[in-house]
């Protein structure tokens, strides 16, 4: 099965909205800013559900996700 997210990650650094790579995922500025500061944190491992990730990886991913959320908040805070 082809996954558009996995395909997009192959050339992630060419994405004009790419911000940075973390251990478990990629930080990408939302290409549609319905909400100011909308940011995507795309997991490096393909899976249909978050609970399908291996436990230690899932914990690290969620930790990084909260860091990305806090950083995004700090950037757009008014």
Biopython code that builds the backbone (N, CA, C, O; Angstrom):
import numpy as np
from Bio.PDB.StructureBuilder import StructureBuilder

atoms = [
    (1, "UNK", "N", (0.840, -1.181, 0.000)),
    (1, "UNK", "CA", (0.000, 0.000, 0.000)),
    (1, "UNK", "C", (0.887, 1.247, 0.000)),
    (1, "UNK", "O", (1.859, 1.319, 0.751)),
    (2, "UNK", "N", (0.558, 2.201, -0.821)),
    (2, "UNK", "CA", (1.298, 3.461, -0.874)),
    (2, "UNK", "C", (0.746, 4.420, 0.174)),
    (2, "UNK", "O", (-0.468, 4.582, 0.306)),
    (3, "UNK", "N", (1.641, 5.047, 0.908)),
    (3, "UNK", "CA", (1.262, 6.014, 1.935)),
    (3, "UNK", "C", (1.825, 7.372, 1.534)),
    (3, "UNK", "O", (3.035, 7.510, 1.350)),
    (4, "UNK", "N", (0.980, 8.356, 1.399)),
    (4, "UNK", "CA", (1.433, 9.686, 0.966)),
    (4, "UNK", "C", (2.378, 10.312, 1.995)),
    (4, "UNK", "O", (3.307, 11.028, 1.619)),
    (5, "UNK", "N", (2.156, 10.055, 3.276)),
    (5, "UNK", "CA", (3.040, 10.619, 4.300)),
    (5, "UNK", "C", (4.432, 10.006, 4.203)),
    (5, "UNK", "O", (5.432, 10.715, 4.318)),
    (6, "UNK", "N", (4.503, 8.695, 3.993)),
    (6, "UNK", "CA", (5.814, 8.038, 3.844)),
    (6, "UNK", "C", (6.528, 8.539, 2.591)),
    (6, "UNK", "O", (7.740, 8.753, 2.611)),
    (7, "UNK", "N", (5.790, 8.723, 1.516)),
    (7, "UNK", "CA", (6.374, 9.251, 0.275)),
    (7, "UNK", "C", (6.901, 10.663, 0.491)),
    (7, "UNK", "O", (7.995, 10.992, 0.032)),
    (8, "UNK", "N", (6.137, 11.497, 1.183)),
    (8, "UNK", "CA", (6.558, 12.877, 1.442)),
    (8, "UNK", "C", (7.823, 12.936, 2.291)),
    (8, "UNK", "O", (8.628, 13.855, 2.141)),
    (9, "UNK", "N", (8.001, 11.963, 3.181)),
    (9, "UNK", "CA", (9.170, 11.970, 4.063)),
    (9, "UNK", "C", (10.461, 11.640, 3.325)),
    (9, "UNK", "O", (11.546, 11.963, 3.807)),
    (10, "UNK", "N", (10.359, 11.009, 2.175)),
    (10, "UNK", "CA", (11.567, 10.643, 1.424)),
    (10, "UNK", "C", (12.382, 11.868, 1.017)),
    (10, "UNK", "O", (13.611, 11.812, 0.973)),
    (11, "UNK", "N", (11.705, 12.961, 0.724)),
    (11, "UNK", "CA", (12.368, 14.211, 0.319)),
    (11, "UNK", "C", (11.950, 15.359, 1.234)),
    (11, "UNK", "O", (11.717, 16.479, 0.780)),
    (12, "UNK", "N", (11.859, 15.064, 2.515)),
    (12, "UNK", "CA", (11.316, 16.031, 3.474)),
    (12, "UNK", "C", (12.088, 17.354, 3.481)),
    (12, "UNK", "O", (11.492, 18.416, 3.664)),
    (13, "UNK", "N", (13.378, 17.299, 3.287)),
    (13, "UNK", "CA", (14.169, 18.533, 3.345)),
    (13, "UNK", "C", (13.904, 19.451, 2.155)),
    (13, "UNK", "O", (14.294, 20.619, 2.186)),
    (14, "UNK", "N", (13.251, 18.949, 1.109)),
    (14, "UNK", "CA", (12.873, 19.782, -0.030)),
    (14, "UNK", "C", (11.529, 20.471, 0.186)),
    (14, "UNK", "O", (11.150, 21.359, -0.578)),
    (15, "UNK", "N", (10.820, 20.065, 1.217)),
    (15, "UNK", "CA", (9.508, 20.637, 1.523)),
    (15, "UNK", "C", (9.710, 22.057, 2.046)),
    (15, "UNK", "O", (10.433, 22.245, 3.024)),
    (16, "UNK", "N", (9.091, 23.064, 1.421)),
    (16, "UNK", "CA", (9.293, 24.442, 1.876)),
    (16, "UNK", "C", (8.750, 24.701, 3.286)),
    (16, "UNK", "O", (9.090, 25.713, 3.898)),
    (17, "UNK", "N", (7.918, 23.807, 3.801)),
    (17, "UNK", "CA", (7.344, 23.973, 5.138)),
    (17, "UNK", "C", (8.093, 23.169, 6.203)),
    (17, "UNK", "O", (7.763, 23.245, 7.387)),
    (18, "UNK", "N", (9.098, 22.403, 5.785)),
    (18, "UNK", "CA", (9.901, 21.608, 6.712)),
    (18, "UNK", "C", (10.661, 22.527, 7.661)),
    (18, "UNK", "O", (11.304, 23.485, 7.229)),
    (19, "UNK", "N", (10.583, 22.228, 8.957)),
    (19, "UNK", "CA", (11.292, 23.025, 9.964)),
    (19, "UNK", "C", (12.511, 22.281, 10.480)),
    (19, "UNK", "O", (13.630, 22.789, 10.405)),
    (20, "UNK", "N", (12.299, 21.075, 11.006)),
    (20, "UNK", "CA", (13.431, 20.322, 11.528)),
    (20, "UNK", "C", (13.080, 18.853, 11.743)),
    (20, "UNK", "O", (11.912, 18.467, 11.786)),
    (21, "UNK", "N", (14.127, 18.055, 11.876)),
    (21, "UNK", "CA", (13.984, 16.631, 12.149)),
    (21, "UNK", "C", (14.317, 16.376, 13.616)),
    (21, "UNK", "O", (15.320, 16.870, 14.132)),
    (22, "UNK", "N", (13.465, 15.600, 14.277)),
    (22, "UNK", "CA", (13.744, 15.149, 15.633)),
    (22, "UNK", "C", (13.964, 13.642, 15.594)),
    (22, "UNK", "O", (13.891, 13.033, 14.526)),
    (23, "UNK", "N", (14.229, 13.046, 16.730)),
    (23, "UNK", "CA", (14.540, 11.612, 16.767)),
    (23, "UNK", "C", (13.393, 10.756, 16.214)),
    (23, "UNK", "O", (13.638, 9.788, 15.493)),
    (24, "UNK", "N", (12.152, 11.105, 16.546)),
    (24, "UNK", "CA", (11.018, 10.260, 16.159)),
    (24, "UNK", "C", (10.140, 10.832, 15.057)),
    (24, "UNK", "O", (9.222, 10.158, 14.590)),
    (25, "UNK", "N", (10.407, 12.066, 14.634)),
    (25, "UNK", "CA", (9.528, 12.650, 13.625)),
    (25, "UNK", "C", (10.065, 13.924, 13.012)),
    (25, "UNK", "O", (11.171, 14.376, 13.307)),
    (26, "UNK", "N", (9.234, 14.489, 12.142)),
    (26, "UNK", "CA", (9.593, 15.700, 11.404)),
    (26, "UNK", "C", (8.619, 16.815, 11.770)),
    (26, "UNK", "O", (7.407, 16.602, 11.821)),
    (27, "UNK", "N", (9.157, 17.998, 12.021)),
    (27, "UNK", "CA", (8.347, 19.168, 12.329)),
    (27, "UNK", "C", (8.118, 19.928, 11.026)),
    (27, "UNK", "O", (9.066, 20.293, 10.331)),
    (28, "UNK", "N", (6.845, 20.160, 10.707)),
    (28, "UNK", "CA", (6.478, 20.820, 9.455)),
    (28, "UNK", "C", (5.441, 21.897, 9.769)),
    (28, "UNK", "O", (4.431, 21.627, 10.418)),
    (29, "UNK", "N", (5.697, 23.103, 9.308)),
    (29, "UNK", "CA", (4.724, 24.171, 9.466)),
    (29, "UNK", "C", (3.494, 23.821, 8.652)),
    (29, "UNK", "O", (3.604, 23.424, 7.492)),
    (30, "UNK", "N", (2.330, 23.965, 9.253)),
    (30, "UNK", "CA", (1.096, 23.659, 8.531)),
    (30, "UNK", "C", (0.972, 24.507, 7.287)),
    (30, "UNK", "O", (1.073, 25.732, 7.359)),
    (31, "UNK", "N", (0.754, 23.880, 6.154)),
    (31, "UNK", "CA", (0.656, 24.582, 4.874)),
    (31, "UNK", "C", (-0.652, 25.355, 4.782)),
    (31, "UNK", "O", (-0.804, 26.206, 3.905)),
    (32, "UNK", "N", (-1.593, 25.075, 5.669)),
    (32, "UNK", "CA", (-2.866, 25.777, 5.726)),
    (32, "UNK", "C", (-3.009, 26.302, 7.147)),
    (32, "UNK", "O", (-3.193, 25.526, 8.085)),
    (33, "UNK", "N", (-2.925, 27.606, 7.304)),
    (33, "UNK", "CA", (-2.917, 28.212, 8.634)),
    (33, "UNK", "C", (-4.305, 28.671, 9.072)),
    (33, "UNK", "O", (-4.518, 29.858, 9.321)),
    (34, "UNK", "N", (-5.247, 27.738, 9.167)),
    (34, "UNK", "CA", (-6.564, 28.089, 9.702)),
    (34, "UNK", "C", (-6.417, 28.562, 11.155)),
    (34, "UNK", "O", (-7.111, 29.473, 11.608)),
    (35, "UNK", "N", (-5.495, 27.913, 11.862)),
    (35, "UNK", "CA", (-5.165, 28.311, 13.219)),
    (35, "UNK", "C", (-3.711, 28.767, 13.220)),
    (35, "UNK", "O", (-2.822, 28.015, 12.820)),
    (36, "UNK", "N", (-3.468, 29.984, 13.662)),
    (36, "UNK", "CA", (-2.120, 30.573, 13.657)),
    (36, "UNK", "C", (-1.145, 29.641, 14.382)),
    (36, "UNK", "O", (-1.376, 29.254, 15.527)),
    (37, "UNK", "N", (-0.062, 29.289, 13.706)),
    (37, "UNK", "CA", (0.957, 28.436, 14.282)),
    (37, "UNK", "C", (0.727, 26.954, 14.081)),
    (37, "UNK", "O", (1.458, 26.130, 14.630)),
    (38, "UNK", "N", (-0.294, 26.605, 13.291)),
    (38, "UNK", "CA", (-0.592, 25.189, 13.052)),
    (38, "UNK", "C", (0.663, 24.472, 12.558)),
    (38, "UNK", "O", (1.268, 24.868, 11.562)),
    (39, "UNK", "N", (1.038, 23.424, 13.262)),
    (39, "UNK", "CA", (2.259, 22.684, 12.974)),
    (39, "UNK", "C", (1.952, 21.194, 12.953)),
    (39, "UNK", "O", (1.146, 20.709, 13.747)),
    (40, "UNK", "N", (2.590, 20.475, 12.052)),
    (40, "UNK", "CA", (2.436, 19.026, 11.940)),
    (40, "UNK", "C", (3.701, 18.372, 12.483)),
    (40, "UNK", "O", (4.811, 18.787, 12.152)),
    (41, "UNK", "N", (3.530, 17.345, 13.322)),
    (41, "UNK", "CA", (4.664, 16.538, 13.767)),
    (41, "UNK", "C", (4.431, 15.140, 13.222)),
    (41, "UNK", "O", (3.652, 14.362, 13.773)),
    (42, "UNK", "N", (5.111, 14.839, 12.144)),
    (42, "UNK", "CA", (4.914, 13.600, 11.398)),
    (42, "UNK", "C", (5.864, 12.517, 11.900)),
    (42, "UNK", "O", (7.083, 12.685, 11.871)),
    (43, "UNK", "N", (5.297, 11.411, 12.358)),
    (43, "UNK", "CA", (6.085, 10.300, 12.895)),
    (43, "UNK", "C", (6.912, 9.644, 11.790)),
    (43, "UNK", "O", (6.446, 9.500, 10.659)),
    (44, "UNK", "N", (8.135, 9.252, 12.122)),
    (44, "UNK", "CA", (9.004, 8.592, 11.149)),
    (44, "UNK", "C", (8.565, 7.160, 10.857)),
    (44, "UNK", "O", (8.872, 6.624, 9.792)),
    (45, "UNK", "N", (7.857, 6.544, 11.784)),
    (45, "UNK", "CA", (7.418, 5.155, 11.596)),
    (45, "UNK", "C", (5.967, 5.122, 11.144)),
    (45, "UNK", "O", (5.090, 5.726, 11.762)),
    (46, "UNK", "N", (5.733, 4.404, 10.055)),
    (46, "UNK", "CA", (4.392, 4.282, 9.521)),
    (46, "UNK", "C", (3.551, 3.388, 10.427)),
    (46, "UNK", "O", (4.023, 2.366, 10.924)),
    (47, "UNK", "N", (2.331, 3.781, 10.627)),
    (47, "UNK", "CA", (1.395, 2.961, 11.386)),
    (47, "UNK", "C", (0.025, 3.599, 11.350)),
    (47, "UNK", "O", (-0.086, 4.825, 11.321)),
    (48, "UNK", "N", (-1.005, 2.801, 11.353)),
    (48, "UNK", "CA", (-2.345, 3.359, 11.277)),
    (48, "UNK", "C", (-2.802, 4.039, 12.565)),
    (48, "UNK", "O", (-3.643, 4.937, 12.527)),
    (49, "UNK", "N", (-2.258, 3.622, 13.691)),
    (49, "UNK", "CA", (-2.688, 4.173, 14.981)),
    (49, "UNK", "C", (-1.489, 4.397, 15.893)),
    (49, "UNK", "O", (-0.508, 3.656, 15.839)),
    (50, "UNK", "N", (-1.576, 5.409, 16.717)),
    (50, "UNK", "CA", (-0.515, 5.721, 17.666)),
    (50, "UNK", "C", (-0.240, 4.545, 18.597)),
    (50, "UNK", "O", (0.914, 4.264, 18.920)),
    (51, "UNK", "N", (-1.285, 3.864, 19.026)),
    (51, "UNK", "CA", (-1.090, 2.752, 19.964)),
    (51, "UNK", "C", (-0.391, 1.548, 19.321)),
    (51, "UNK", "O", (-0.004, 0.615, 20.024)),
    (52, "UNK", "N", (-0.226, 1.559, 17.992)),
    (52, "UNK", "CA", (0.491, 0.481, 17.309)),
    (52, "UNK", "C", (2.006, 0.614, 17.425)),
    (52, "UNK", "O", (2.731, -0.343, 17.154)),
    (53, "UNK", "N", (2.493, 1.791, 17.824)),
    (53, "UNK", "CA", (3.938, 1.983, 17.974)),
    (53, "UNK", "C", (4.464, 1.189, 19.163)),
    (53, "UNK", "O", (3.748, 0.970, 20.140)),
    (54, "UNK", "N", (5.722, 0.760, 19.072)),
    (54, "UNK", "CA", (6.384, 0.073, 20.184)),
    (54, "UNK", "C", (6.408, 1.032, 21.379)),
    (54, "UNK", "O", (6.589, 2.236, 21.197)),
    (55, "UNK", "N", (6.232, 0.521, 22.578)),
    (55, "UNK", "CA", (6.010, 1.344, 23.770)),
    (55, "UNK", "C", (7.062, 2.436, 23.974)),
    (55, "UNK", "O", (6.710, 3.608, 24.112)),
    (56, "UNK", "N", (8.346, 2.071, 23.996)),
    (56, "UNK", "CA", (9.389, 3.066, 24.263)),
    (56, "UNK", "C", (9.438, 4.138, 23.176)),
    (56, "UNK", "O", (9.669, 5.312, 23.465)),
    (57, "UNK", "N", (9.220, 3.731, 21.931)),
    (57, "UNK", "CA", (9.215, 4.684, 20.819)),
    (57, "UNK", "C", (8.010, 5.620, 20.951)),
    (57, "UNK", "O", (8.122, 6.827, 20.734)),
    (58, "UNK", "N", (6.871, 5.052, 21.306)),
    (58, "UNK", "CA", (5.653, 5.847, 21.470)),
    (58, "UNK", "C", (5.833, 6.894, 22.564)),
    (58, "UNK", "O", (5.424, 8.042, 22.394)),
    (59, "UNK", "N", (6.437, 6.511, 23.678)),
    (59, "UNK", "CA", (6.673, 7.452, 24.774)),
    (59, "UNK", "C", (7.589, 8.587, 24.311)),
    (59, "UNK", "O", (7.330, 9.753, 24.609)),
    (60, "UNK", "N", (8.651, 8.251, 23.588)),
    (60, "UNK", "CA", (9.574, 9.276, 23.079)),
    (60, "UNK", "C", (8.868, 10.179, 22.070)),
    (60, "UNK", "O", (9.050, 11.396, 22.091)),
    (61, "UNK", "N", (8.063, 9.586, 21.188)),
    (61, "UNK", "CA", (7.323, 10.367, 20.196)),
    (61, "UNK", "C", (6.382, 11.358, 20.882)),
    (61, "UNK", "O", (6.321, 12.527, 20.502)),
    (62, "UNK", "N", (5.655, 10.891, 21.888)),
    (62, "UNK", "CA", (4.729, 11.772, 22.599)),
    (62, "UNK", "C", (5.466, 12.871, 23.356)),
    (62, "UNK", "O", (4.985, 14.001, 23.440)),
    (63, "UNK", "N", (6.625, 12.545, 23.903)),
    (63, "UNK", "CA", (7.443, 13.559, 24.579)),
    (63, "UNK", "C", (7.878, 14.636, 23.578)),
    (63, "UNK", "O", (7.772, 15.831, 23.854)),
    (64, "UNK", "N", (8.363, 14.200, 22.421)),
    (64, "UNK", "CA", (8.774, 15.169, 21.397)),
    (64, "UNK", "C", (7.572, 15.956, 20.873)),
    (64, "UNK", "O", (7.687, 17.146, 20.577)),
    (65, "UNK", "N", (6.435, 15.300, 20.760)),
    (65, "UNK", "CA", (5.228, 15.987, 20.287)),
    (65, "UNK", "C", (4.855, 17.140, 21.222)),
    (65, "UNK", "O", (4.490, 18.221, 20.760)),
    (66, "UNK", "N", (4.947, 16.911, 22.530)),
    (66, "UNK", "CA", (4.612, 17.984, 23.464)),
    (66, "UNK", "C", (5.640, 19.118, 23.404)),
    (66, "UNK", "O", (5.289, 20.284, 23.587)),
    (67, "UNK", "N", (6.890, 18.784, 23.151)),
    (67, "UNK", "CA", (7.927, 19.813, 23.000)),
    (67, "UNK", "C", (7.633, 20.671, 21.769)),
    (67, "UNK", "O", (7.745, 21.896, 21.819)),
    (68, "UNK", "N", (7.259, 20.026, 20.670)),
    (68, "UNK", "CA", (6.906, 20.753, 19.443)),
    (68, "UNK", "C", (5.685, 21.635, 19.687)),
    (68, "UNK", "O", (5.647, 22.784, 19.246)),
    (69, "UNK", "N", (4.696, 21.101, 20.385)),
    (69, "UNK", "CA", (3.491, 21.877, 20.678)),
    (69, "UNK", "C", (3.820, 23.114, 21.519)),
    (69, "UNK", "O", (3.308, 24.202, 21.254)),
    (70, "UNK", "N", (4.657, 22.949, 22.511)),
    (70, "UNK", "CA", (5.040, 24.080, 23.368)),
    (70, "UNK", "C", (5.827, 25.121, 22.580)),
    (70, "UNK", "O", (5.598, 26.321, 22.727)),
    (71, "UNK", "N", (6.756, 24.657, 21.741)),
    (71, "UNK", "CA", (7.558, 25.594, 20.933)),
    (71, "UNK", "C", (6.671, 26.365, 19.973)),
    (71, "UNK", "O", (6.834, 27.574, 19.807)),
    (72, "UNK", "N", (5.730, 25.668, 19.336)),
    (72, "UNK", "CA", (4.796, 26.344, 18.416)),
    (72, "UNK", "C", (3.974, 27.388, 19.153)),
    (72, "UNK", "O", (3.786, 28.501, 18.663)),
    (73, "UNK", "N", (3.488, 27.028, 20.324)),
    (73, "UNK", "CA", (2.717, 27.951, 21.144)),
    (73, "UNK", "C", (3.525, 29.185, 21.480)),
    (73, "UNK", "O", (3.039, 30.309, 21.357)),
    (74, "UNK", "N", (4.774, 28.972, 21.909)),
    (74, "UNK", "CA", (5.633, 30.095, 22.272)),
    (74, "UNK", "C", (5.888, 31.029, 21.099)),
    (74, "UNK", "O", (6.004, 32.241, 21.282)),
    (75, "UNK", "N", (5.976, 30.470, 19.889)),
    (75, "UNK", "CA", (6.238, 31.280, 18.702)),
    (75, "UNK", "C", (5.079, 32.188, 18.332)),
    (75, "UNK", "O", (5.294, 33.285, 17.818)),
    (76, "UNK", "N", (3.859, 31.749, 18.585)),
    (76, "UNK", "CA", (2.694, 32.519, 18.129)),
    (76, "UNK", "C", (1.938, 33.177, 19.272)),
    (76, "UNK", "O", (0.937, 33.853, 19.035)),
    (77, "UNK", "N", (2.385, 33.000, 20.482)),
    (77, "UNK", "CA", (1.717, 33.578, 21.635)),
    (77, "UNK", "C", (1.621, 35.089, 21.480)),
    (77, "UNK", "O", (2.583, 35.745, 21.081)),
    (78, "UNK", "N", (0.462, 35.631, 21.798)),
    (78, "UNK", "CA", (0.286, 37.089, 21.699)),
    (78, "UNK", "C", (0.108, 37.724, 23.041)),
    (78, "UNK", "O", (-0.051, 38.941, 23.131)),
]
sb = StructureBuilder()
sb.init_structure("model")
sb.init_model(0)
sb.init_chain("A")
sb.init_seg("    ")
for serial, (resi, resn, name, xyz) in enumerate(atoms, 1):
    if name == "N":
        sb.init_residue(resn, " ", resi, " ")
    sb.init_atom(name, np.array(xyz, "f"), 0.0, 1.0, " ", f" {name:<3s}", serial, name[0])
structure = sb.get_structure()
